[in-house]
Amino acid sequence: MNLIGKRILITGGSGLVGYHLRKELMSRGPVDLVYPRSAEFDLRKPGDVEALFRDVNPQVVFSLAAKVGGILDNKNFPADFYFDNILIGGYTFDACARWRVEKLINVGAGCGYPLSLKEPLREEEIWDGFPQAESAPYSLAKKMLVIQGIAYRQQYDLQAITLIPSNLYGEYDNFDLQKAHVIPALVRKFSEAKANLTGQVEVWGDGSAKRDFIHTTDFAKALVEAAENYDGALPLNVAYGEQHSIREVITVLKAISGYSGEIFWNLERPSGQNSREISLDNLRRYLPQFRPSIDLKAGLIRTYHWFEQSYASGDVRL
């Protein structure tokens, strides 16, 4: 499928992934993009979903809208994370089928992989156990996107695919410390500690947890490549291909920020799953042309400097 000239709806188009996806799509040629905010259409409400699809009548839908947050937020509001994401996914699929959308591209969650799996985590084994407990309500709701894709493909011939990113980060992330994931939270902490001459920066856990961090610019490229070239029911992992510990992230951010204070490792706070190495065999098989280009250091430099500039101008989510 060639996306040039298509009428494309992006739900969640003002968020982290949505911003970078819009930029990627527009860089490739003329496209008809619609990306309403949640204040205009609440995708948890069937009437709003119906009104949105009636107004837009899209040919392609990138479904990015979701309730997302960090470990603390997931722990405090598990029912909200489950219910909101189940509703968004369910109503979006139903509307795509009824309005005969040509293709639906979904974003899953890497934290949905079972804790018991041997690494690297393969898409074929995603149902072989229970995921990390702290985020299970969220991640299991997101895993239903895969089941919905199979069901709607079978009954309605809806071409729906799901990509599972590793840990995303980048400009236009959410830097609210109550809701942020690890990199945006640390970026903000280092920036504010340096500006306020704070003596220490608190980091949850002991810093040994490892993740494969991928800059959202690269993930946006994968979304477009998959929309044009992948039609399988199997979800596809998308990652940079290299894990880094939180301690490594801290080292890079200290150097970028110039912060010289101490690090307080708060061992009473959760560190999250110790490791999450993701298999990229299927990504390389089905999307051989995709190659991420932004390594962790370059991505952290971009994100940190963007945050400082946006913080000064008030153009950042805190």
The 8 nearest C-alpha neighbors of each residue, nearest first, counted from 0:
[[1, 227, 2, 228, 226, 229, 102, 3],
 [0, 2, 3, 227, 5, 4, 226, 228],
 [3, 1, 5, 4, 0, 227, 30, 226],
 [4, 2, 30, 5, 1, 29, 28, 27],
 [3, 5, 30, 29, 2, 31, 6, 28],
 [6, 4, 2, 3, 30, 7, 31, 58],
 [5, 7, 31, 57, 58, 32, 59, 4],
 [8, 6, 59, 32, 57, 60, 5, 31],
 [7, 9, 60, 33, 57, 34, 32, 61],
 [10, 8, 61, 34, 12, 60, 62, 33],
 [11, 9, 64, 62, 12, 63, 34, 8],
 [10, 12, 64, 63, 13, 14, 17, 9],
 [11, 13, 17, 34, 9, 10, 14, 18],
 [14, 12, 17, 11, 18, 36, 15, 34],
 [15, 13, 17, 12, 16, 11, 18, 171],
 [14, 16, 172, 171, 17, 18, 19, 13],
 [17, 15, 19, 18, 14, 20, 215, 219],
 [18, 16, 12, 14, 20, 13, 19, 15],
 [17, 19, 21, 20, 16, 13, 15, 14],
 [18, 20, 22, 16, 21, 17, 216, 219],
 [21, 19, 219, 23, 17, 22, 18, 16],
 [22, 20, 24, 18, 23, 19, 17, 25],
 [21, 23, 19, 25, 20, 24, 26, 18],
 [24, 22, 20, 26, 21, 25, 19, 219],
 [25, 23, 21, 26, 27, 22, 20, 28],
 [24, 26, 22, 27, 23, 28, 21, 29],
 [27, 25, 23, 24, 28, 22, 29, 21],
 [28, 26, 25, 24, 23, 29, 3, 30],
 [27, 29, 25, 26, 3, 30, 24, 4],
 [30, 28, 3, 4, 25, 31, 27, 24],
 [29, 31, 4, 3, 5, 32, 28, 25],
 [30, 32, 6, 7, 5, 4, 33, 29],
 [33, 31, 7, 30, 8, 6, 34, 9],
 [32, 34, 8, 7, 9, 35, 31, 55],
 [33, 35, 9, 12, 10, 8, 32, 36],
 [36, 34, 33, 39, 37, 10, 12, 40],
 [35, 37, 38, 39, 34, 40, 13, 11],
 [36, 38, 40, 41, 39, 35, 42, 11],
 [37, 39, 36, 40, 41, 35, 42, 47],
 [40, 38, 37, 36, 35, 41, 47, 51],
 [39, 41, 37, 47, 38, 42, 36, 51],
 [42, 40, 37, 43, 44, 47, 38, 39],
 [43, 41, 44, 87, 48, 40, 47, 45],
 [42, 44, 86, 87, 41, 83, 45, 90],
 [43, 45, 42, 47, 46, 41, 48, 86],
 [46, 44, 48, 47, 49, 90, 43, 42],
 [45, 47, 49, 48, 44, 50, 51, 42],
 [46, 48, 50, 40, 49, 44, 45, 41],
 [49, 47, 45, 51, 50, 42, 46, 52],
 [48, 50, 46, 52, 47, 51, 53, 45],
 [51, 49, 47, 53, 48, 52, 54, 46],
 [52, 50, 48, 54, 53, 49, 47, 55],
 [53, 51, 56, 55, 49, 54, 50, 48],
 [52, 54, 50, 51, 56, 55, 49, 98],
 [55, 53, 51, 52, 56, 50, 49, 57],
 [54, 56, 52, 57, 53, 51, 8, 33],
 [57, 55, 52, 53, 54, 58, 98, 6],
 [58, 56, 6, 55, 59, 7, 8, 100],
 [57, 59, 100, 101, 6, 7, 5, 56],
 [60, 58, 7, 102, 57, 101, 100, 103],
 [61, 59, 8, 103, 7, 9, 62, 104],
 [60, 62, 104, 9, 103, 63, 105, 8],
 [61, 63, 105, 10, 64, 60, 104, 9],
 [64, 62, 11, 10, 61, 106, 65, 105],
 [63, 65, 11, 10, 62, 66, 87, 12],
 [66, 64, 84, 67, 63, 87, 11, 83],
 [65, 67, 80, 84, 83, 68, 64, 79],
 [68, 66, 65, 69, 80, 178, 137, 73],
 [69, 67, 178, 72, 179, 73, 180, 70],
 [68, 70, 180, 178, 179, 72, 71, 73],
 [69, 71, 73, 72, 74, 133, 68, 134],
 [72, 70, 74, 73, 69, 75, 177, 178],
 [71, 73, 75, 74, 69, 70, 68, 178],
 [74, 72, 70, 77, 76, 71, 75, 134],
 [73, 75, 71, 72, 133, 76, 77, 70],
 [74, 76, 72, 73, 71, 77, 70, 78],
 [75, 77, 73, 79, 78, 74, 72, 80],
 [78, 76, 80, 73, 79, 136, 74, 75],
 [77, 79, 81, 80, 76, 82, 136, 83],
 [80, 78, 82, 81, 76, 77, 83, 84],
 [81, 79, 137, 77, 78, 83, 82, 66],
 [80, 82, 136, 137, 78, 79, 84, 140],
 [83, 81, 85, 79, 84, 80, 78, 86],
 [82, 84, 86, 85, 80, 81, 79, 87],
 [83, 85, 87, 86, 82, 81, 65, 140],
 [86, 84, 82, 88, 140, 83, 87, 89],
 [85, 87, 89, 43, 83, 84, 88, 90],
 [88, 86, 84, 43, 42, 90, 85, 89],
 [89, 87, 91, 85, 86, 90, 84, 92],
 [88, 90, 86, 92, 91, 87, 85, 93],
 [89, 91, 93, 92, 87, 88, 86, 94],
 [90, 92, 94, 88, 93, 89, 87, 95],
 [93, 91, 95, 89, 94, 90, 88, 96],
 [92, 94, 90, 96, 91, 95, 89, 97],
 [93, 95, 97, 91, 96, 92, 98, 90],
 [96, 94, 100, 92, 98, 93, 97, 99],
 [97, 95, 99, 93, 94, 98, 157, 155],
 [96, 98, 94, 99, 95, 93, 100, 155],
 [97, 99, 95, 96, 100, 94, 56, 52],
 [100, 98, 96, 97, 95, 101, 157, 58],
 [99, 101, 58, 95, 102, 98, 59, 57],
 [102, 100, 58, 59, 99, 158, 157, 103],
 [101, 103, 158, 59, 100, 159, 60, 104],
 [102, 104, 159, 60, 61, 59, 158, 160],
 [103, 105, 61, 160, 159, 161, 62, 60],
 [106, 104, 161, 62, 160, 61, 162, 103],
 [107, 105, 162, 161, 163, 63, 108, 62],
 [106, 108, 163, 141, 162, 161, 142, 105],
 [109, 107, 110, 163, 111, 138, 141, 164],
 [108, 110, 111, 165, 163, 112, 164, 107],
 [109, 111, 108, 112, 138, 130, 131, 134],
 [112, 110, 138, 109, 130, 108, 139, 113],
 [111, 113, 125, 130, 110, 109, 114, 120],
 [114, 112, 130, 128, 129, 115, 116, 111],
 [113, 115, 130, 116, 131, 129, 112, 128],
 [116, 114, 113, 128, 117, 129, 130, 127],
 [117, 115, 114, 113, 118, 120, 127, 128],
 [116, 118, 119, 115, 120, 114, 121, 113],
 [119, 117, 120, 276, 116, 277, 275, 278],
 [118, 120, 277, 276, 278, 121, 117, 275],
 [121, 119, 277, 118, 278, 276, 122, 117],
 [122, 120, 278, 123, 124, 119, 277, 125],
 [121, 123, 125, 124, 234, 235, 120, 236],
 [122, 124, 121, 125, 233, 126, 234, 120],
 [125, 123, 127, 122, 126, 121, 120, 116],
 [124, 126, 112, 122, 127, 123, 113, 121],
 [127, 125, 124, 128, 113, 112, 123, 129],
 [128, 126, 124, 125, 113, 129, 116, 115],
 [129, 127, 113, 126, 115, 130, 114, 125],
 [128, 130, 113, 114, 131, 127, 112, 115],
 [131, 129, 113, 114, 111, 112, 135, 132],
 [130, 132, 133, 135, 114, 134, 110, 129],
 [131, 133, 135, 134, 130, 129, 136, 74],
 [134, 132, 74, 131, 135, 73, 70, 136],
 [133, 135, 137, 132, 73, 136, 131, 138],
 [134, 136, 132, 138, 137, 139, 131, 130],
 [137, 135, 81, 139, 134, 138, 77, 140],
 [138, 136, 81, 80, 140, 135, 134, 139],
 [137, 139, 111, 141, 135, 140, 136, 108],
 [140, 138, 142, 141, 136, 137, 135, 111],
 [139, 141, 137, 143, 138, 142, 85, 81],
 [140, 142, 138, 143, 139, 107, 144, 108],
 [143, 141, 139, 144, 140, 145, 138, 107],
 [142, 144, 146, 145, 141, 140, 147, 139],
 [145, 143, 147, 142, 146, 141, 148, 88],
 [144, 146, 148, 143, 147, 142, 149, 161],
 [147, 145, 143, 149, 148, 144, 150, 142],
 [146, 148, 150, 144, 149, 145, 151, 143],
 [147, 149, 145, 159, 146, 151, 150, 152],
 [148, 150, 146, 152, 147, 151, 153, 232],
 [151, 149, 147, 153, 152, 148, 154, 146],
 [152, 150, 154, 155, 153, 148, 157, 149],
 [151, 153, 156, 157, 149, 150, 155, 154],
 [152, 154, 150, 151, 156, 155, 149, 157],
 [153, 155, 151, 152, 156, 150, 157, 149],
 [156, 154, 151, 157, 152, 153, 96, 150],
 [155, 157, 152, 153, 154, 158, 151, 96],
 [158, 156, 152, 155, 151, 159, 96, 102],
 [157, 159, 102, 152, 156, 103, 101, 230],
 [160, 158, 103, 148, 102, 157, 104, 152],
 [159, 161, 104, 105, 232, 103, 230, 231],
 [160, 162, 105, 234, 106, 104, 107, 145],
 [163, 161, 235, 106, 234, 107, 236, 105],
 [162, 164, 107, 236, 108, 109, 235, 237],
 [165, 163, 237, 236, 238, 109, 162, 166],
 [164, 166, 238, 109, 211, 167, 212, 237],
 [167, 165, 212, 213, 211, 164, 168, 210],
 [166, 168, 213, 214, 215, 212, 165, 164],
 [169, 167, 214, 215, 182, 172, 213, 166],
 [168, 170, 302, 214, 215, 172, 171, 298],
 [169, 171, 302, 172, 305, 15, 306, 168],
 [172, 170, 15, 169, 173, 14, 315, 18],
 [171, 173, 15, 170, 169, 174, 168, 183],
 [174, 172, 316, 179, 175, 171, 317, 183],
 [173, 175, 317, 183, 179, 316, 184, 176],
 [176, 174, 317, 179, 178, 177, 173, 316],
 [177, 175, 179, 178, 184, 174, 317, 187],
 [178, 176, 175, 179, 72, 71, 69, 68],
 [177, 179, 68, 69, 175, 176, 72, 180],
 [180, 178, 69, 176, 175, 174, 184, 173],
 [179, 181, 69, 182, 183, 184, 68, 178],
 [180, 182, 184, 183, 185, 179, 69, 245],
 [183, 181, 185, 184, 180, 186, 168, 248],
 [184, 182, 186, 174, 185, 181, 180, 179],
 [185, 183, 181, 187, 182, 179, 186, 176],
 [186, 184, 188, 182, 187, 183, 189, 181],
 [187, 185, 183, 189, 184, 188, 303, 182],
 [186, 188, 190, 184, 185, 189, 191, 183],
 [187, 189, 185, 191, 190, 186, 192, 184],
 [190, 188, 192, 186, 191, 187, 193, 185],
 [191, 189, 187, 193, 192, 188, 186, 194],
 [190, 192, 194, 188, 193, 189, 195, 187],
 [193, 191, 197, 189, 195, 194, 190, 196],
 [192, 194, 196, 190, 191, 258, 195, 189],
 [193, 195, 191, 192, 196, 190, 197, 189],
 [194, 196, 192, 197, 193, 191, 190, 198],
 [197, 195, 193, 192, 194, 198, 191, 260],
 [198, 196, 192, 195, 199, 193, 260, 200],
 [199, 197, 260, 261, 196, 200, 192, 259],
 [200, 198, 261, 260, 262, 197, 263, 201],
 [199, 201, 262, 263, 261, 202, 188, 192],
 [200, 202, 263, 262, 264, 199, 265, 203],
 [203, 201, 264, 265, 263, 204, 200, 262],
 [202, 204, 265, 268, 264, 270, 269, 266],
 [205, 203, 270, 266, 265, 269, 268, 206],
 [204, 206, 264, 207, 266, 203, 265, 270],
 [207, 205, 245, 246, 208, 204, 244, 270],
 [206, 208, 244, 205, 245, 209, 246, 273],
 [209, 207, 273, 244, 206, 274, 245, 270],
 [210, 208, 244, 274, 243, 242, 273, 207],
 [209, 211, 242, 243, 275, 212, 274, 244],
 [210, 212, 242, 241, 165, 166, 243, 238],
 [213, 211, 166, 210, 167, 165, 239, 214],
 [214, 212, 239, 167, 238, 166, 215, 211],
 [215, 213, 168, 216, 169, 217, 167, 298],
 [214, 216, 218, 217, 169, 167, 168, 219],
 [215, 217, 219, 214, 218, 19, 220, 20],
 [218, 216, 220, 215, 291, 219, 214, 221],
 [217, 219, 215, 221, 220, 216, 222, 214],
 [220, 218, 20, 222, 216, 221, 217, 19],
 [219, 221, 217, 223, 218, 222, 224, 23],
 [220, 222, 218, 224, 219, 223, 225, 289],
 [223, 221, 219, 225, 220, 224, 226, 218],
 [222, 224, 226, 220, 225, 221, 227, 219],
 [223, 225, 221, 227, 226, 222, 228, 220],
 [226, 224, 229, 228, 222, 227, 223, 221],
 [227, 225, 223, 224, 228, 222, 229, 104],
 [226, 228, 0, 224, 225, 1, 223, 229],
 [227, 229, 225, 226, 224, 0, 230, 286],
 [228, 230, 225, 231, 226, 227, 285, 286],
 [231, 229, 160, 158, 228, 232, 159, 225],
 [232, 230, 233, 229, 160, 234, 159, 158],
 [231, 233, 160, 149, 234, 148, 230, 159],
 [232, 234, 231, 235, 122, 123, 160, 161],
 [235, 233, 161, 162, 122, 232, 160, 236],
 [236, 234, 162, 163, 282, 237, 233, 161],
 [235, 237, 163, 164, 162, 279, 282, 238],
 [238, 236, 164, 163, 165, 235, 162, 282],
 [239, 237, 165, 240, 213, 164, 211, 236],
 [238, 240, 213, 241, 291, 211, 212, 237],
 [239, 241, 238, 211, 242, 279, 277, 278],
 [242, 240, 211, 239, 243, 212, 238, 276],
 [241, 243, 211, 210, 209, 276, 244, 240],
 [244, 242, 209, 210, 247, 211, 245, 241],
 [245, 243, 209, 247, 246, 208, 207, 210],
 [244, 246, 206, 248, 247, 208, 207, 249],
 [245, 247, 206, 249, 244, 248, 250, 207],
 [248, 246, 250, 244, 245, 249, 243, 251],
 [247, 249, 245, 251, 246, 250, 252, 244],
 [250, 248, 246, 252, 247, 251, 253, 245],
 [251, 249, 247, 253, 248, 252, 246, 254],
 [250, 252, 254, 248, 253, 249, 255, 247],
 [253, 251, 255, 249, 254, 250, 256, 248],
 [254, 252, 258, 250, 256, 251, 255, 257],
 [253, 255, 257, 251, 252, 256, 250, 258],
 [256, 254, 252, 253, 257, 251, 300, 303],
 [257, 255, 253, 258, 254, 252, 190, 189],
 [256, 258, 254, 253, 255, 259, 193, 252],
 [257, 259, 253, 256, 193, 260, 189, 254],
 [260, 258, 257, 261, 253, 193, 198, 199],
 [261, 259, 198, 199, 258, 262, 197, 200],
 [260, 262, 199, 198, 200, 263, 259, 201],
 [261, 263, 200, 199, 201, 264, 260, 202],
 [264, 262, 201, 200, 265, 202, 199, 261],
 [265, 263, 202, 205, 204, 203, 266, 201],
 [264, 266, 203, 204, 267, 268, 202, 263],
 [265, 267, 204, 268, 264, 205, 203, 269],
 [268, 266, 265, 269, 204, 203, 264, 270],
 [267, 269, 203, 266, 204, 265, 270, 202],
 [270, 268, 271, 204, 203, 267, 266, 70],
 [271, 269, 204, 203, 208, 268, 272, 205],
 [270, 272, 269, 273, 208, 70, 131, 204],
 [271, 273, 274, 208, 270, 131, 275, 114],
 [274, 272, 208, 209, 271, 207, 275, 270],
 [275, 273, 209, 272, 208, 276, 210, 242],
 [274, 276, 210, 277, 209, 273, 272, 118],
 [275, 277, 119, 118, 120, 274, 242, 211],
 [278, 276, 120, 119, 275, 279, 121, 118],
 [277, 279, 119, 120, 121, 280, 276, 236],
 [278, 280, 282, 281, 283, 236, 277, 237],
 [281, 279, 283, 282, 278, 284, 121, 236],
 [280, 282, 284, 283, 279, 285, 235, 236],
 [281, 283, 279, 286, 285, 284, 280, 235],
 [284, 282, 287, 280, 286, 281, 285, 279],
 [285, 283, 281, 282, 287, 286, 280, 279],
 [284, 286, 282, 283, 281, 287, 229, 228],
 [287, 285, 283, 282, 288, 289, 284, 225],
 [288, 286, 283, 289, 284, 285, 282, 290],
 [287, 289, 286, 290, 283, 224, 285, 284],
 [290, 288, 287, 286, 221, 291, 224, 283],
 [289, 291, 292, 288, 287, 217, 239, 221],
 [292, 290, 217, 239, 293, 289, 218, 213],
 [291, 293, 290, 294, 217, 239, 214, 216],
 [294, 292, 298, 297, 291, 214, 295, 217],
 [295, 293, 297, 296, 298, 292, 239, 213],
 [294, 296, 298, 297, 299, 293, 212, 213],
 [297, 295, 299, 298, 294, 300, 251, 293],
 [298, 296, 300, 294, 299, 295, 293, 301],
 [299, 297, 295, 301, 300, 296, 293, 294],
 [298, 300, 302, 296, 301, 297, 303, 295],
 [299, 301, 297, 303, 298, 302, 304, 296],
 [302, 300, 298, 299, 304, 303, 305, 297],
 [303, 301, 299, 170, 169, 305, 300, 304],
 [302, 304, 306, 300, 305, 301, 299, 186],
 [303, 305, 307, 306, 301, 302, 300, 308],
 [304, 306, 302, 308, 303, 307, 309, 301],
 [307, 305, 309, 303, 304, 308, 310, 302],
 [306, 308, 310, 304, 309, 305, 311, 303],
 [309, 307, 305, 311, 310, 306, 304, 312],
 [308, 310, 314, 312, 306, 311, 307, 315],
 [311, 309, 313, 307, 312, 308, 306, 315],
 [310, 312, 308, 309, 313, 307, 314, 306],
 [311, 313, 309, 310, 314, 308, 315, 307],
 [312, 314, 310, 311, 315, 309, 316, 308],
 [315, 313, 309, 312, 310, 316, 311, 308],
 [314, 316, 309, 313, 310, 317, 171, 306],
 [317, 315, 173, 174, 175, 314, 172, 171],
 [316, 175, 174, 315, 173, 176, 310, 187]]
